[in-house]
Amino acid sequence: MTSVFVFNGDRSSFPSAVFGDRASAIAWISQHGLSGTLTEYPMGEGVYDWAVKNGHFKPKRADQESSQFIQGFTSALQWHAHFQNGAQRA
């Protein structure tokens, strides 16, 4: 899977950075002492489609195939890490 790493700062509505590799993202977060979440996203594919295609999610009701559901969908199986003042939290 080709992916990108997206950083969302605490209490932010929009991402503040996108990186092509995890190490660069973590270095940037550390350099600036940031707090928030770094999440890996599949490139060129929505998370909903990725999760369905890989068997991580199977819609069980009609509303789980609606645009409202899909536009807010995330998967716990996406790699992610939480940061506080630039340090990764356990």
C-alpha positions in Angstrom: 0.0 0.0 0.0 1.3 3.4 -0.9 0.4 5.8 1.9 0.8 9.2 3.4 1.0 10.4 7.0 -1.3 13.2 8.0 -0.9 15.2 11.2 -3.9 16.8 12.9 -3.1 19.1 15.8 -5.1 19.0 19.0 -8.3 21.0 18.6 -7.7 21.6 14.9 -10.4 21.2 12.3 -7.9 20.6 9.4 -4.6 18.8 9.0 -1.5 20.9 9.3 0.9 18.6 7.4 1.1 15.6 5.1 4.3 13.5 4.7 5.4 10.7 2.4 7.0 8.8 5.2 6.6 8.3 9.0 10.1 9.2 10.0 9.9 12.7 8.4 6.5 13.3 10.0 7.7 12.3 13.5 10.9 14.5 13.1 8.7 17.5 12.1 6.3 17.0 15.0 9.3 16.7 17.4 11.1 19.7 16.0 8.1 21.9 16.7 6.9 20.3 19.9 3.5 19.6 18.6 0.5 17.9 20.1 -2.0 15.9 18.1 -2.4 12.7 16.1 -0.4 11.3 13.2 -2.4 8.9 11.0 -1.4 6.8 8.0 -3.9 7.1 5.1 -3.9 5.0 1.9 -2.9 7.1 -1.1 -5.4 7.5 -3.9 -8.2 5.6 -2.1 -10.7 6.5 0.6 -10.4 4.8 4.0 -13.9 3.4 3.6 -13.0 1.7 0.3 -9.6 0.5 1.6 -11.3 -1.0 4.7 -14.0 -2.8 2.7 -11.5 -4.0 0.0 -9.2 -5.5 2.7 -12.0 -7.1 4.7 -11.6 -4.7 7.7 -15.2 -3.5 7.4 -18.3 -5.0 6.0 -21.4 -2.8 5.8 -24.3 -4.4 7.7 -27.0 -1.8 7.1 -28.0 0.5 4.3 -26.9 3.6 6.2 -23.4 2.2 6.4 -23.2 2.7 2.6 -24.5 6.3 2.6 -22.4 9.4 1.8 -22.9 10.7 5.3 -21.4 7.5 6.8 -18.5 7.2 4.3 -17.4 10.9 4.6 -16.8 10.4 8.4 -15.4 6.9 8.2 -12.1 6.0 9.9 -10.6 2.7 10.8 -8.9 1.7 14.0 -6.7 -0.5 11.8 -5.0 2.6 10.3 -1.6 3.1 11.9 -1.7 6.2 14.1 0.2 7.7 17.0 -0.6 10.4 19.6 1.9 13.1 20.4 2.2 15.5 23.4 4.6 18.4 23.1 6.5 16.6 20.3 6.9 13.3 22.2 5.0 10.2 21.2 2.6 9.0 23.9 2.2 5.3 24.6 
